Amino acid sequence: MTVWEATISAKGQVTIPKEMREALDLRPGDQLIYSVVDGEVIITPKNVDFKDLAGLLGSPPNGAATLDEIDASVLEAAGTNAADTKDTDSSDVAA
């Protein structure tokens, strides 16, 4: 696990370090999802356009869902799923 540090500005802004932007292939205009899980902030890039995935798995068993419904479900689950720390070695976690 790689750890980066950032400082919050007086306006509450944080600059994402260049190395992190490159590692996550983040570009200007990309969206991020902020979640708080067990007192920790999880930031997840939302760089998959769900319109590109439409029809990938065939017909849904409970009928069609709108892209807004799919987006809302993904946003709701993003932080919880990103916070899976079962394989995290506690010596790698920033204090």
C-alpha positions as CSV (number, residue, x, y, z in Angstrom):
1,M,0.0,0.0,0.0
2,T,1.3,3.5,-0.9
3,V,0.5,6.4,1.4
4,W,0.5,10.1,0.4
5,E,0.0,13.1,2.6
6,A,-1.9,16.3,1.7
7,T,-2.7,19.5,3.6
8,I,-6.2,21.0,3.8
9,S,-6.2,24.6,2.7
10,A,-8.0,27.5,4.4
11,K,-10.8,27.0,1.9
12,G,-11.1,23.2,2.7
13,Q,-9.4,22.2,-0.5
14,V,-6.9,19.3,-0.9
15,T,-4.6,18.8,-3.9
16,I,-4.3,15.2,-5.0
17,P,-0.6,14.4,-5.3
18,K,0.6,14.0,-8.9
19,E,1.9,10.4,-8.2
20,M,-1.6,9.4,-6.9
21,R,-3.4,11.0,-9.9
22,E,-1.1,9.1,-12.2
23,A,-1.5,5.8,-10.3
24,L,-5.3,6.2,-10.5
25,D,-5.4,7.7,-14.0
26,L,-7.3,10.7,-12.8
27,R,-7.8,13.6,-15.2
28,P,-9.3,17.1,-14.8
29,G,-13.1,16.8,-14.6
30,D,-13.1,13.2,-13.1
31,Q,-15.4,12.7,-10.2
32,L,-14.5,11.3,-6.8
33,I,-16.7,9.6,-4.2
34,Y,-16.0,10.6,-0.5
35,S,-17.2,8.1,2.1
36,V,-16.6,7.9,5.9
37,V,-16.3,4.3,7.1
38,D,-15.5,3.6,10.7
39,G,-14.0,7.1,11.2
40,E,-11.8,6.8,8.1
41,V,-12.2,8.8,4.8
42,I,-12.4,6.6,1.7
43,I,-12.0,8.4,-1.6
44,T,-12.9,6.4,-4.6
45,P,-12.5,7.5,-8.2
46,K,-15.7,7.4,-10.2
47,N,-14.1,7.1,-13.6
48,V,-16.4,4.4,-15.0
49,D,-19.3,5.7,-17.0
50,F,-22.1,3.3,-16.3
51,K,-23.7,4.1,-19.7
52,D,-20.8,2.1,-21.2
53,L,-21.8,-0.9,-19.1
54,A,-25.5,-1.0,-20.1
55,G,-26.5,-4.4,-21.3
56,L,-23.1,-6.0,-20.4
57,L,-24.7,-8.7,-18.2
58,G,-27.9,-9.2,-20.2
59,S,-31.4,-8.5,-19.0
60,P,-31.8,-7.8,-15.2
61,P,-33.9,-10.4,-13.3
62,N,-36.1,-7.7,-11.7
63,G,-36.7,-5.6,-14.8
64,A,-34.7,-2.7,-16.2
65,A,-33.2,-0.1,-13.8
66,T,-32.6,3.5,-14.9
67,L,-29.0,4.8,-15.0
68,D,-29.9,7.1,-12.1
69,E,-31.0,4.1,-10.0
70,I,-27.8,2.2,-10.8
71,D,-25.6,5.3,-10.1
72,A,-27.4,5.8,-6.7
73,S,-26.8,2.2,-5.7
74,V,-23.2,2.3,-6.7
75,L,-22.6,5.6,-4.8
76,E,-24.3,4.1,-1.7
77,A,-22.1,1.0,-1.7
78,A,-18.8,2.5,-2.9
79,G,-17.3,3.5,0.5
80,T,-18.3,0.3,2.3
81,N,-16.8,-1.9,-0.5
82,A,-13.7,0.2,-0.8
83,A,-13.1,-0.1,2.9
84,D,-12.5,-3.9,2.9
85,T,-9.3,-4.1,5.0
86,K,-9.2,-7.8,5.6
87,D,-5.8,-8.1,3.8
88,T,-4.4,-4.8,5.1
89,D,-1.3,-5.2,7.2
90,S,-1.6,-2.7,10.1
91,S,2.1,-1.7,9.8
92,D,1.3,-0.3,6.3
93,V,-1.5,2.0,7.6
94,A,-0.6,5.7,8.2
95,A,-1.1,6.7,11.8
